[in-house]
Amino acid sequence: MNKRIIAALLALVMVLAMAACGAKTPAETQAPETQAPETQAPTTEAPAPVELGKIAVFNTAQADMAFTTDAEARFNSVWMPAYSVAEYVAANFWFAPTEETPVGVTSWQDGYTWEQTYATFANQFLSIEIDASMVENHEVVVCGEGSGDEVHPWHVGWITVGAEAMIFVPKNGYTAQYLFEDMGMVAAEEYDFVCSDGFSETIHKDDLANVEIFFSEESNSIECTSIAFSPYTLQNLQYIIPTGMEQGAEAPAEGVAKINVFATGAANLTAVDAYYGGSTPEAFSVKELLEMVGMTSGSEVTITSYLDDDPETIPYDNFAQRYITLDNSKERQPYTLGKVQPKSEYVKNAGYFVIDGTNAILYVPETYVEGAGMPLTDVLAFMGMEKAASVDIVCADGYVENVTADKFAEVTLFHTAGRLDANSVANPEYTLMNTLYIIPKG
């Protein structure tokens, strides 16, 4: 066969084959039996950063606080139930003192006398319910302004106010003869020993050596020997006078004309809390501070020194009744004080006041490490918050800068121009003025 014919036939076959393929109907596209789920918005929003706590900077918070004038804001004072001197004198004395009447507070042990005028003494208080820390050396404590270890004699036996006196009976009591001699009782042939119920016994001067004045645990009162009715005693002895002297009589020029047994005469008076000793540095109310920084509740507070890590943990309610002072007379600032604080129980150089391990009040000293400020890393490490993802540093005017963990080492709290600032990471040429809060974020 001719080669041209064969080639033509082959070409025709290829064309017919291609035509047949182009006419075939394609299979239909099937939708899958299960559709892919649509992208849904999450049913729960992403959690907000966890608040690990709030650190309030005391230096900034107290800037607008006023110093307290509360008498309870005293340092190293001892508070005891005590009786007003003026009220006791008004209720028991026969010879009304003037402002210039001399007063002598005398120790029965060594005769030392603390002298003052009634103008001062009238504003003080007398306690016979002695604090446990003082009971070994005192039968009575003169409380109030001007009182303290530097002037107050131990073992006060009596206090003379002009021609009248008060006695405080020690454990071993007194012999009347020696008491009269030591105190300077005016001379008389006989003396009336008068009890609180009005019963009295007249005792001759020659029998005074046989009369004991003592405290009876059995009757819980001051008693003395009865000469007329031995072996009985005179119970609740209230006062002693020369026989025949009446109220309204003229006071003698010298000597004591009436002895009052203080405990008996005070029985109908009302005791108030009064302080012994201590000092009154300028201080801020903790309660006001807590309200200012929004930390108004809690269970306990741990106070720790920024120098020696010497902590003290106290109930929150006790802390709220205290005061904080920046007085630095003995290199111990700041420290707490107040009526509810036992004497000498405080933390010197308190830097951290941590409430329930969460919130804290921070004090930043002017010199922390070799004159430098306080690194943020130190603050967070102490609080156990060094693993926080970031912190918000909040200024007193409300400005907030967030600092991430990788930048913590760049931030220091420091004093400048009378305020407390922090470094700004976002704007290094500026500072975060009056830094008030540091709020770690999870």
KEMAR-797141 format. One record per residue (C-alpha): x, y, z; chain; residue number from 1. Coordinates in Angstrom, 3 decimals. Example, Ala and Ser with C-alpha at 12.3 -4.5 7.8 and 13.67 -1.06 7.14 Angstrom:
BEGIN
+----------+----------+----------+---+-----+
|        x |        y |        z | c |   k |
+----------+----------+----------+---+-----+
|   12.300 |   -4.500 |    7.800 | A |   1 |
|   13.670 |   -1.060 |    7.140 | A |   2 |
+----------+----------+----------+---+-----+
***
This chain:
BEGIN
+----------+----------+----------+---+-----+
|        x |        y |        z | c |   k |
+----------+----------+----------+---+-----+
|    0.000 |    0.000 |    0.000 | A |   1 |
|    1.055 |    3.473 |   -0.727 | A |   2 |
|    2.833 |    5.086 |    2.266 | A |   3 |
|    0.833 |    8.313 |    1.800 | A |   4 |
|   -2.455 |    6.402 |    2.131 | A |   5 |
|   -1.247 |    4.667 |    5.315 | A |   6 |
|   -0.246 |    8.010 |    6.894 | A |   7 |
|   -3.621 |    9.512 |    6.032 | A |   8 |
|   -5.469 |    6.591 |    7.528 | A |   9 |
|   -3.454 |    6.888 |   10.765 | A |  10 |
|   -4.179 |   10.610 |   11.000 | A |  11 |
|   -7.893 |    9.937 |   10.529 | A |  12 |
|   -7.889 |    7.331 |   13.303 | A |  13 |
|   -6.204 |    9.817 |   15.729 | A |  14 |
|   -8.736 |   12.523 |   14.943 | A |  15 |
|  -11.689 |   10.159 |   15.528 | A |  16 |
|  -10.132 |    8.973 |   18.788 | A |  17 |
|   -9.680 |   12.521 |   20.034 | A |  18 |
|  -13.254 |   13.351 |   19.125 | A |  19 |
|  -14.509 |   10.375 |   21.078 | A |  20 |
|  -12.558 |   11.472 |   24.244 | A |  21 |
|  -13.872 |   15.051 |   24.050 | A |  22 |
|  -17.448 |   13.855 |   24.029 | A |  23 |
|  -17.211 |   11.787 |   27.275 | A |  24 |
|  -19.288 |   13.214 |   30.286 | A |  25 |
|  -17.086 |   13.822 |   33.457 | A |  26 |
|  -18.032 |   12.359 |   36.839 | A |  27 |
|  -19.941 |   14.843 |   39.147 | A |  28 |
|  -18.078 |   16.413 |   42.138 | A |  29 |
|  -19.549 |   15.035 |   45.396 | A |  30 |
|  -19.776 |   17.079 |   48.585 | A |  31 |
|  -18.096 |   15.273 |   51.493 | A |  32 |
|  -20.413 |   13.443 |   53.865 | A |  33 |
|  -19.132 |   15.568 |   56.873 | A |  34 |
|  -18.278 |   19.198 |   56.397 | A |  35 |
|  -15.262 |   20.795 |   58.092 | A |  36 |
|  -16.480 |   22.751 |   61.136 | A |  37 |
|  -16.680 |   26.480 |   60.864 | A |  38 |
|  -14.177 |   28.495 |   62.909 | A |  39 |
|  -16.006 |   29.342 |   66.162 | A |  40 |
|  -15.214 |   32.217 |   68.536 | A |  41 |
|  -13.953 |   30.779 |   71.877 | A |  42 |
|  -16.752 |   30.231 |   74.371 | A |  43 |
|  -14.520 |   31.557 |   77.238 | A |  44 |
|  -12.495 |   34.724 |   76.920 | A |  45 |
|   -8.768 |   34.512 |   77.475 | A |  46 |
|   -8.071 |   35.054 |   81.180 | A |  47 |
|   -6.787 |   38.430 |   82.271 | A |  48 |
|   -3.264 |   38.560 |   83.710 | A |  49 |
|   -3.194 |   37.150 |   87.224 | A |  50 |
|   -2.741 |   39.798 |   89.911 | A |  51 |
|   -0.023 |   38.537 |   92.197 | A |  52 |
|   -0.572 |   41.373 |   94.613 | A |  53 |
|   -0.116 |   45.094 |   95.021 | A |  54 |
|    2.904 |   46.795 |   96.504 | A |  55 |
|    2.231 |   50.299 |   97.781 | A |  56 |
|    5.234 |   52.565 |   98.252 | A |  57 |
|    5.023 |   54.092 |  101.726 | A |  58 |
|    7.304 |   57.034 |  100.887 | A |  59 |
|    4.833 |   58.325 |   98.287 | A |  60 |
|    1.636 |   57.319 |  100.086 | A |  61 |
|    2.516 |   59.219 |  103.258 | A |  62 |
|    3.524 |   62.406 |  101.468 | A |  63 |
|    0.080 |   63.960 |  101.947 | A |  64 |
|   -0.654 |   62.409 |  105.344 | A |  65 |
|   -0.728 |   64.566 |  108.462 | A |  66 |
|    1.200 |   63.685 |  111.589 | A |  67 |
|   -1.001 |   62.305 |  114.331 | A |  68 |
|   -1.579 |   64.065 |  117.627 | A |  69 |
|   -3.119 |   60.988 |  119.250 | A |  70 |
|   -1.661 |   60.309 |  122.719 | A |  71 |
|   -1.778 |   56.601 |  121.896 | A |  72 |
|    0.965 |   57.105 |  119.301 | A |  73 |
|    3.791 |   56.661 |  121.798 | A |  74 |
|    6.974 |   54.648 |  121.462 | A |  75 |
|    8.071 |   52.175 |  124.139 | A |  76 |
|    5.419 |   53.221 |  126.622 | A |  77 |
|    3.606 |   50.820 |  128.936 | A |  78 |
|   -0.150 |   51.231 |  129.292 | A |  79 |
|   -1.906 |   50.320 |  132.522 | A |  80 |
|   -5.294 |   50.896 |  134.148 | A |  81 |
|   -4.802 |   53.962 |  136.337 | A |  82 |
|   -6.693 |   56.509 |  138.398 | A |  83 |
|   -6.707 |   60.250 |  137.834 | A |  84 |
|   -4.738 |   62.091 |  140.512 | A |  85 |
|   -7.129 |   65.046 |  140.372 | A |  86 |
|  -10.167 |   62.780 |  140.822 | A |  87 |
|   -8.553 |   60.915 |  143.704 | A |  88 |
|   -7.620 |   64.151 |  145.466 | A |  89 |
|  -11.129 |   65.577 |  145.022 | A |  90 |
|  -12.707 |   62.414 |  146.441 | A |  91 |
|  -10.348 |   61.796 |  149.386 | A |  92 |
|   -8.326 |   64.826 |  150.443 | A |  93 |
|   -9.249 |   67.141 |  153.271 | A |  94 |
|   -6.631 |   69.750 |  152.415 | A |  95 |
|   -7.138 |   71.028 |  148.883 | A |  96 |
|   -3.750 |   71.620 |  147.219 | A |  97 |
|   -2.920 |   74.644 |  145.089 | A |  98 |
|   -0.910 |   74.582 |  141.891 | A |  99 |
|    2.218 |   75.449 |  143.895 | A | 100 |
|    1.728 |   72.780 |  146.579 | A | 101 |
|    4.898 |   70.663 |  146.703 | A | 102 |
|    4.617 |   66.972 |  145.851 | A | 103 |
|    7.128 |   64.281 |  146.803 | A | 104 |
|    7.040 |   60.757 |  145.368 | A | 105 |
|    9.192 |   58.692 |  147.758 | A | 106 |
|   10.664 |   55.187 |  147.659 | A | 107 |
|   10.246 |   53.158 |  150.845 | A | 108 |
|   13.364 |   51.212 |  149.847 | A | 109 |
|   16.013 |   53.938 |  149.645 | A | 110 |
|   14.178 |   57.180 |  150.459 | A | 111 |
|   14.723 |   58.714 |  147.021 | A | 112 |
|   12.129 |   61.423 |  146.372 | A | 113 |
|   10.944 |   62.662 |  142.985 | A | 114 |
|    9.788 |   66.247 |  143.505 | A | 115 |
|    7.319 |   68.305 |  141.485 | A | 116 |
|    4.422 |   70.707 |  142.033 | A | 117 |
|    0.761 |   69.799 |  142.182 | A | 118 |
|    0.177 |   71.707 |  138.913 | A | 119 |
|    2.119 |   68.919 |  137.178 | A | 120 |
|    1.025 |   66.055 |  139.401 | A | 121 |
|   -2.686 |   66.855 |  138.968 | A | 122 |
|   -2.453 |   65.870 |  135.291 | A | 123 |
|   -0.974 |   62.460 |  136.014 | A | 124 |
|   -2.415 |   59.059 |  136.911 | A | 125 |
|   -1.657 |   56.385 |  139.499 | A | 126 |
|   -1.723 |   52.676 |  138.701 | A | 127 |
|   -1.724 |   49.884 |  141.276 | A | 128 |
|   -2.474 |   47.236 |  138.634 | A | 129 |
|    1.129 |   47.099 |  137.512 | A | 130 |
|    2.165 |   45.767 |  134.107 | A | 131 |
|    3.856 |   42.359 |  134.400 | A | 132 |
|    7.129 |   43.774 |  133.063 | A | 133 |
|    7.323 |   46.227 |  135.991 | A | 134 |
|    5.684 |   44.466 |  138.909 | A | 135 |
|    8.956 |   43.299 |  140.455 | A | 136 |
|   10.075 |   46.856 |  141.227 | A | 137 |
|    6.870 |   48.781 |  141.825 | A | 138 |
|    3.891 |   48.953 |  144.139 | A | 139 |
|    2.499 |   51.919 |  142.227 | A | 140 |
|    3.374 |   53.644 |  138.978 | A | 141 |
|    2.915 |   57.336 |  138.278 | A | 142 |
|    1.602 |   57.441 |  134.701 | A | 143 |
|    1.159 |   60.244 |  132.227 | A | 144 |
|    3.170 |   63.151 |  130.886 | A | 145 |
|    6.616 |   63.376 |  132.460 | A | 146 |
|    6.641 |   59.832 |  133.820 | A | 147 |
|    9.416 |   57.398 |  133.006 | A | 148 |
|   12.335 |   55.370 |  134.291 | A | 149 |
|   14.629 |   58.379 |  134.361 | A | 150 |
|   12.594 |   60.131 |  137.083 | A | 151 |
|   10.320 |   57.537 |  138.646 | A | 152 |
|   11.706 |   55.916 |  141.822 | A | 153 |
|   11.347 |   52.200 |  142.337 | A | 154 |
|    9.199 |   50.903 |  145.185 | A | 155 |
|    7.174 |   54.062 |  145.766 | A | 156 |
|    5.847 |   53.835 |  149.311 | A | 157 |
|    4.086 |   57.151 |  149.670 | A | 158 |
|    3.345 |   60.421 |  147.936 | A | 159 |
|    3.047 |   63.606 |  149.958 | A | 160 |
|    0.947 |   66.484 |  148.667 | A | 161 |
|    1.474 |   69.316 |  151.082 | A | 162 |
|   -0.073 |   68.275 |  154.406 | A | 163 |
|   -1.670 |   65.133 |  153.042 | A | 164 |
|   -0.287 |   61.841 |  151.796 | A | 165 |
|   -1.168 |   58.629 |  149.979 | A | 166 |
|    0.442 |   55.336 |  150.916 | A | 167 |
|    1.012 |   52.273 |  148.731 | A | 168 |
|    1.539 |   49.221 |  150.890 | A | 169 |
|    4.333 |   46.829 |  149.866 | A | 170 |
|    4.226 |   43.067 |  150.332 | A | 171 |
|    5.873 |   43.184 |  153.756 | A | 172 |
|    3.844 |   46.183 |  154.893 | A | 173 |
|    4.856 |   48.924 |  157.319 | A | 174 |
|    5.168 |   49.352 |  161.043 | A | 175 |
|    3.100 |   52.453 |  161.791 | A | 176 |
|    5.803 |   54.000 |  163.978 | A | 177 |
|    8.470 |   53.844 |  161.258 | A | 178 |
|    6.045 |   54.950 |  158.545 | A | 179 |
|    5.112 |   58.020 |  160.572 | A | 180 |
|    8.762 |   58.869 |  161.209 | A | 181 |
|    9.864 |   58.396 |  157.600 | A | 182 |
|    6.915 |   60.311 |  156.171 | A | 183 |
|    6.943 |   63.118 |  158.727 | A | 184 |
|    3.515 |   62.608 |  160.301 | A | 185 |
|    2.629 |   65.475 |  162.670 | A | 186 |
|    3.106 |   64.658 |  166.341 | A | 187 |
|    0.051 |   63.742 |  168.416 | A | 188 |
|   -0.741 |   61.764 |  171.544 | A | 189 |
|   -3.225 |   59.562 |  169.682 | A | 190 |
|   -4.226 |   58.747 |  166.131 | A | 191 |
|   -7.495 |   57.590 |  164.595 | A | 192 |
|   -7.234 |   54.643 |  162.189 | A | 193 |
|  -10.430 |   54.830 |  160.112 | A | 194 |
|  -11.850 |   52.018 |  157.933 | A | 195 |
|  -13.940 |   52.393 |  154.779 | A | 196 |
|  -17.126 |   51.333 |  156.622 | A | 197 |
|  -16.666 |   54.164 |  159.130 | A | 198 |
|  -15.354 |   52.022 |  161.969 | A | 199 |
|  -12.296 |   53.555 |  163.636 | A | 200 |
|   -9.873 |   52.783 |  166.419 | A | 201 |
|   -7.876 |   55.312 |  168.400 | A | 202 |
|   -4.319 |   54.160 |  169.022 | A | 203 |
|   -1.861 |   55.808 |  171.411 | A | 204 |
|    1.508 |   56.942 |  170.086 | A | 205 |
|    3.257 |   54.463 |  172.408 | A | 206 |
|    1.518 |   51.557 |  170.656 | A | 207 |
|    2.474 |   52.539 |  167.119 | A | 208 |
|    5.490 |   50.210 |  167.195 | A | 209 |
|    3.052 |   47.295 |  167.559 | A | 210 |
|    0.781 |   48.328 |  164.702 | A | 211 |
|    1.431 |   46.681 |  161.338 | A | 212 |
|   -0.139 |   48.026 |  158.144 | A | 213 |
|   -0.220 |   45.278 |  155.519 | A | 214 |
|   -1.992 |   43.779 |  152.519 | A | 215 |
|   -4.172 |   40.760 |  153.353 | A | 216 |
|   -4.585 |   38.232 |  150.554 | A | 217 |
|   -7.438 |   36.661 |  152.501 | A | 218 |
|   -9.578 |   39.809 |  152.499 | A | 219 |
|   -7.890 |   41.360 |  149.444 | A | 220 |
|   -7.590 |   44.629 |  151.322 | A | 221 |
|   -5.251 |   46.788 |  153.339 | A | 222 |
|   -5.519 |   45.926 |  157.033 | A | 223 |
|   -3.768 |   46.949 |  160.211 | A | 224 |
|   -3.283 |   45.605 |  163.714 | A | 225 |
|   -5.978 |   46.325 |  166.292 | A | 226 |
|   -4.616 |   47.149 |  169.726 | A | 227 |
|   -8.021 |   47.219 |  171.408 | A | 228 |
|   -9.344 |   44.031 |  169.817 | A | 229 |
|   -6.316 |   41.821 |  169.347 | A | 230 |
|   -6.027 |   39.369 |  167.585 | A | 231 |
|   -8.547 |   40.988 |  165.195 | A | 232 |
|   -7.544 |   43.470 |  162.507 | A | 233 |
|   -8.949 |   46.668 |  161.071 | A | 234 |
|  -10.016 |   45.829 |  157.523 | A | 235 |
|  -10.084 |   48.183 |  154.519 | A | 236 |
|   -8.091 |   50.843 |  156.308 | A | 237 |
|   -8.905 |   54.115 |  154.542 | A | 238 |
|   -7.081 |   56.930 |  156.353 | A | 239 |
|   -5.181 |   57.934 |  159.506 | A | 240 |
|   -5.446 |   61.316 |  161.269 | A | 241 |
|   -4.400 |   62.802 |  164.615 | A | 242 |
|   -7.292 |   62.186 |  167.007 | A | 243 |
|   -9.766 |   65.028 |  167.058 | A | 244 |
|   -8.805 |   66.599 |  163.734 | A | 245 |
|  -11.846 |   67.397 |  161.605 | A | 246 |
|  -12.328 |   68.028 |  157.928 | A | 247 |
|  -12.018 |   71.752 |  157.247 | A | 248 |
|   -9.327 |   72.226 |  159.869 | A | 249 |
|   -6.338 |   74.373 |  159.013 | A | 250 |
|   -3.405 |   72.437 |  157.585 | A | 251 |
|   -0.245 |   72.368 |  159.705 | A | 252 |
|    2.682 |   74.480 |  158.583 | A | 253 |
|    4.890 |   71.406 |  158.398 | A | 254 |
|    4.351 |   67.669 |  158.329 | A | 255 |
|    1.624 |   65.304 |  157.174 | A | 256 |
|   -1.721 |   65.565 |  158.962 | A | 257 |
|   -3.672 |   62.896 |  157.070 | A | 258 |
|   -2.560 |   59.632 |  155.513 | A | 259 |
|   -4.805 |   58.127 |  152.832 | A | 260 |
|   -4.549 |   54.437 |  151.930 | A | 261 |
|   -4.618 |   54.777 |  148.171 | A | 262 |
|   -6.090 |   51.388 |  147.252 | A | 263 |
|   -9.033 |   51.821 |  149.622 | A | 264 |
|   -9.777 |   55.386 |  148.560 | A | 265 |
|   -9.605 |   54.475 |  144.874 | A | 266 |
|  -12.150 |   51.644 |  145.168 | A | 267 |
|  -15.043 |   53.845 |  144.029 | A | 268 |
|  -13.164 |   55.558 |  141.216 | A | 269 |
|  -13.037 |   54.473 |  137.578 | A | 270 |
|   -9.690 |   53.464 |  136.126 | A | 271 |
|   -8.634 |   54.542 |  132.649 | A | 272 |
|   -5.755 |   53.411 |  130.457 | A | 273 |
|   -2.728 |   55.599 |  131.065 | A | 274 |
|    0.825 |   55.426 |  129.782 | A | 275 |
|    4.115 |   55.186 |  131.610 | A | 276 |
|    7.237 |   56.568 |  129.941 | A | 277 |
|    7.875 |   56.479 |  126.236 | A | 278 |
|    8.296 |   59.226 |  123.670 | A | 279 |
|    6.093 |   60.858 |  121.050 | A | 280 |
|    7.892 |   61.144 |  117.704 | A | 281 |
|    5.991 |   62.436 |  114.694 | A | 282 |
|    4.038 |   59.473 |  113.360 | A | 283 |
|    1.411 |   58.469 |  110.805 | A | 284 |
|   -1.720 |   56.432 |  111.486 | A | 285 |
|   -1.452 |   52.923 |  110.016 | A | 286 |
|   -5.246 |   52.803 |  109.721 | A | 287 |
|   -5.241 |   55.920 |  107.557 | A | 288 |
|   -2.383 |   54.549 |  105.470 | A | 289 |
|   -4.188 |   51.248 |  104.862 | A | 290 |
|   -7.318 |   53.106 |  103.793 | A | 291 |
|   -5.287 |   55.315 |  101.456 | A | 292 |
|   -3.693 |   52.363 |   99.630 | A | 293 |
|   -6.824 |   50.172 |   99.616 | A | 294 |
|   -5.601 |   47.435 |  101.954 | A | 295 |
|   -8.395 |   47.587 |  104.508 | A | 296 |
|   -8.663 |   43.915 |  105.444 | A | 297 |
|   -6.455 |   40.966 |  106.236 | A | 298 |
|   -5.531 |   38.303 |  108.763 | A | 299 |
|   -1.907 |   38.954 |  109.587 | A | 300 |
|    0.939 |   41.276 |  108.750 | A | 301 |
|    4.620 |   40.370 |  108.603 | A | 302 |
|    6.982 |   43.265 |  109.194 | A | 303 |
|   10.545 |   42.746 |  107.991 | A | 304 |
|   13.672 |   44.888 |  108.178 | A | 305 |
|   15.300 |   45.862 |  104.904 | A | 306 |
|   18.697 |   45.474 |  106.599 | A | 307 |
|   18.744 |   42.238 |  108.552 | A | 308 |
|   15.627 |   40.291 |  107.505 | A | 309 |
|   14.334 |   40.226 |  111.089 | A | 310 |
|   10.565 |   39.577 |  110.761 | A | 311 |
|    7.696 |   39.960 |  113.203 | A | 312 |
|    4.205 |   38.648 |  112.407 | A | 313 |
|    1.235 |   40.272 |  114.135 | A | 314 |
|   -2.557 |   40.220 |  113.655 | A | 315 |
|   -3.842 |   42.625 |  111.006 | A | 316 |
|   -6.172 |   44.308 |  113.520 | A | 317 |
|   -3.225 |   44.983 |  115.834 | A | 318 |
|   -1.222 |   46.469 |  112.958 | A | 319 |
|   -4.133 |   48.709 |  111.996 | A | 320 |
|   -4.099 |   50.256 |  115.494 | A | 321 |
|   -0.414 |   51.142 |  115.351 | A | 322 |
|    1.466 |   54.107 |  113.988 | A | 323 |
|    4.581 |   54.407 |  111.816 | A | 324 |
|    7.302 |   56.957 |  112.387 | A | 325 |
|   10.274 |   57.996 |  110.284 | A | 326 |
|   12.099 |   59.372 |  113.330 | A | 327 |
|   15.731 |   58.379 |  112.943 | A | 328 |
|   17.233 |   59.554 |  116.226 | A | 329 |
|   18.711 |   56.117 |  116.899 | A | 330 |
|   19.113 |   54.851 |  113.324 | A | 331 |
|   16.021 |   52.667 |  113.401 | A | 332 |
|   13.638 |   54.232 |  110.870 | A | 333 |
|   10.983 |   53.410 |  110.093 | A | 334 |
|    9.383 |   51.549 |  112.969 | A | 335 |
|    5.945 |   51.048 |  114.466 | A | 336 |
|    4.723 |   52.363 |  117.789 | A | 337 |
|    1.520 |   52.801 |  119.740 | A | 338 |
|   -0.562 |   51.693 |  122.652 | A | 339 |
|   -1.096 |   48.130 |  121.351 | A | 340 |
|    2.620 |   47.531 |  120.783 | A | 341 |
|    4.398 |   45.869 |  123.733 | A | 342 |
|    7.461 |   47.733 |  124.952 | A | 343 |
|   10.594 |   47.050 |  122.868 | A | 344 |
|    8.705 |   44.680 |  120.531 | A | 345 |
|    9.182 |   46.296 |  117.157 | A | 346 |
|   11.230 |   45.869 |  113.972 | A | 347 |
|   13.942 |   48.421 |  113.336 | A | 348 |
|   14.391 |   49.688 |  109.773 | A | 349 |
|   11.118 |   48.124 |  108.655 | A | 350 |
|   11.104 |   47.867 |  104.881 | A | 351 |
|    8.255 |   45.467 |  104.098 | A | 352 |
|    4.798 |   45.323 |  105.663 | A | 353 |
|    3.307 |   42.247 |  103.972 | A | 354 |
|   -0.414 |   41.502 |  104.404 | A | 355 |
|   -1.351 |   37.813 |  104.127 | A | 356 |
|    1.623 |   37.202 |  101.840 | A | 357 |
|   -0.060 |   39.066 |   98.981 | A | 358 |
|   -0.252 |   42.825 |   99.331 | A | 359 |
|    2.520 |   44.903 |  100.805 | A | 360 |
|    3.575 |   48.365 |  101.854 | A | 361 |
|    7.177 |   49.087 |  100.884 | A | 362 |
|    9.500 |   51.607 |  102.487 | A | 363 |
|   12.474 |   52.663 |  100.375 | A | 364 |
|   15.362 |   54.093 |  102.419 | A | 365 |
|   17.384 |   56.972 |  101.054 | A | 366 |
|   20.445 |   54.746 |  101.072 | A | 367 |
|   20.010 |   51.065 |  100.360 | A | 368 |
|   23.159 |   49.613 |   98.812 | A | 369 |
|   26.227 |   51.845 |   98.917 | A | 370 |
|   24.109 |   54.936 |   98.539 | A | 371 |
|   22.133 |   53.575 |   95.603 | A | 372 |
|   18.388 |   53.123 |   95.270 | A | 373 |
|   16.436 |   49.905 |   95.756 | A | 374 |
|   16.459 |   47.580 |   92.696 | A | 375 |
|   13.075 |   46.359 |   91.521 | A | 376 |
|   14.549 |   42.845 |   91.374 | A | 377 |
|   15.215 |   42.974 |   95.146 | A | 378 |
|   11.651 |   44.077 |   95.856 | A | 379 |
|   10.104 |   41.316 |   93.776 | A | 380 |
|   12.490 |   38.666 |   95.094 | A | 381 |
|   11.561 |   39.472 |   98.669 | A | 382 |
|    7.876 |   39.174 |   97.822 | A | 383 |
|    8.415 |   35.928 |   95.897 | A | 384 |
|    7.241 |   37.663 |   92.745 | A | 385 |
|   10.491 |   37.596 |   90.768 | A | 386 |
|    8.861 |   35.267 |   88.188 | A | 387 |
|    6.117 |   37.741 |   87.320 | A | 388 |
|    5.731 |   38.248 |   83.581 | A | 389 |
|    5.640 |   42.014 |   83.985 | A | 390 |
|    4.795 |   44.768 |   86.436 | A | 391 |
|    2.721 |   47.899 |   86.197 | A | 392 |
|    4.469 |   50.845 |   87.820 | A | 393 |
|    1.795 |   53.344 |   88.803 | A | 394 |
|    2.548 |   56.971 |   89.633 | A | 395 |
|    0.580 |   59.094 |   92.080 | A | 396 |
|   -0.954 |   61.041 |   89.183 | A | 397 |
|   -2.282 |   57.816 |   87.631 | A | 398 |
|    0.340 |   57.385 |   84.902 | A | 399 |
|    1.139 |   53.681 |   84.343 | A | 400 |
|    4.116 |   52.044 |   82.673 | A | 401 |
|    4.282 |   48.280 |   82.122 | A | 402 |
|    7.742 |   46.756 |   82.425 | A | 403 |
|    8.339 |   43.225 |   81.186 | A | 404 |
|   10.434 |   40.692 |   83.057 | A | 405 |
|   13.431 |   41.030 |   80.757 | A | 406 |
|   13.652 |   44.708 |   81.751 | A | 407 |
|   13.260 |   44.353 |   85.546 | A | 408 |
|   16.992 |   44.756 |   86.093 | A | 409 |
|   16.840 |   48.206 |   84.496 | A | 410 |
|   14.485 |   49.606 |   87.143 | A | 411 |
|   15.539 |   51.106 |   90.465 | A | 412 |
|   13.462 |   53.000 |   93.029 | A | 413 |
|   15.303 |   56.063 |   94.266 | A | 414 |
|   14.897 |   59.365 |   96.075 | A | 415 |
|   15.165 |   62.611 |   94.191 | A | 416 |
|   14.068 |   66.180 |   94.927 | A | 417 |
|   12.082 |   65.067 |   97.956 | A | 418 |
|   10.083 |   62.381 |   96.195 | A | 419 |
|   10.377 |   58.673 |   95.288 | A | 420 |
|   10.841 |   57.898 |   91.580 | A | 421 |
|   11.619 |   54.878 |   89.394 | A | 422 |
|   13.463 |   54.497 |   86.111 | A | 423 |
|   11.333 |   54.591 |   82.982 | A | 424 |
|   12.202 |   51.803 |   80.543 | A | 425 |
|    9.923 |   53.138 |   77.807 | A | 426 |
|   11.355 |   56.639 |   78.078 | A | 427 |
|   14.823 |   56.313 |   79.596 | A | 428 |
|   15.438 |   60.056 |   79.591 | A | 429 |
|   12.531 |   60.481 |   82.044 | A | 430 |
|   11.621 |   59.032 |   85.441 | A | 431 |
|    8.364 |   57.696 |   86.823 | A | 432 |
|    7.755 |   60.461 |   89.325 | A | 433 |
|    6.114 |   59.782 |   92.697 | A | 434 |
|    5.961 |   56.032 |   92.226 | A | 435 |
|    2.977 |   54.850 |   94.277 | A | 436 |
|    2.245 |   51.229 |   93.315 | A | 437 |
|    4.043 |   48.265 |   91.815 | A | 438 |
|    1.566 |   45.682 |   90.539 | A | 439 |
|    3.076 |   42.369 |   89.354 | A | 440 |
|    1.251 |   40.585 |   86.558 | A | 441 |
|    1.191 |   36.845 |   85.825 | A | 442 |
+----------+----------+----------+---+-----+
***
